[in-house]
């Protein structure tokens, strides 16, 4: 399985790598709704683990020819 994100890296809001899955505003909406990738909230800082981002993206993978 190819990884979109470095599994050994933690990403914080503002990191350009996170733009692959959505804007800062979109990530905030997902956190509020509880539908986005797993995250840590440390005070006001939001941290996404690369490993969690890869798992979340892989769960949304669509094979050509499959019904969405």
N, C-alpha and C positions, 0 to 999 in steps of 0.2 A: 504494500500500500504506500503510495506516495503521500508525503505530508505537505500540507499547505503552510504550516507553521513550524518553527523550530521547537521540538518537544522539550528541550532543556531550557527554554527561555520563558520568563514571565513578561506579559505585555500589560502596559498601563494605558489608560485613556490618553489619546494623543499620539500613540505610536502609529506610524504609517502602515504597519502590517495589518492593523485592525480594519483599515479601510477596505480590505478585501471582502469582509463580510457585511459591512455597513458603516454608515456615518456615526459620528458621536451621538447625534440625536436619536438615530435608529437603535443604537445599543442601549441608550437610556430608556426608550420605550419598551424594548424587550425585557430589560431588568425590571421595570415597573410591572409589566404583565406576567413576568415569570416564564417567558417563552424563549429567551436567548440562551447563549452558552453559559455554563457555570462560571461563577466569579467569586472573588473574595472582596469584601468591603472592610477595609482597615481604616477606620476614621472616615475621612472623606475620599480616600484613595480607592479606586476600583482596579483590581488586578485579575487578569485572565491568564491561566496557565496554558502554554502551548499545547500540552498534551490534551487538555480539555477542549480547546478550540478544534484540534484535529478530530477528536471523537465526535464533536457536535457537527462538524462539516461532513464527516463520513456518513453520519446517520441521515443526512439530507441528499446523499448522492443518488442520482437517477441514472439508471442504465437505459441506453437508447432502445426503444421498442417496448419498454415497460409502461404500463399505465400509471400516470402520476397520481 
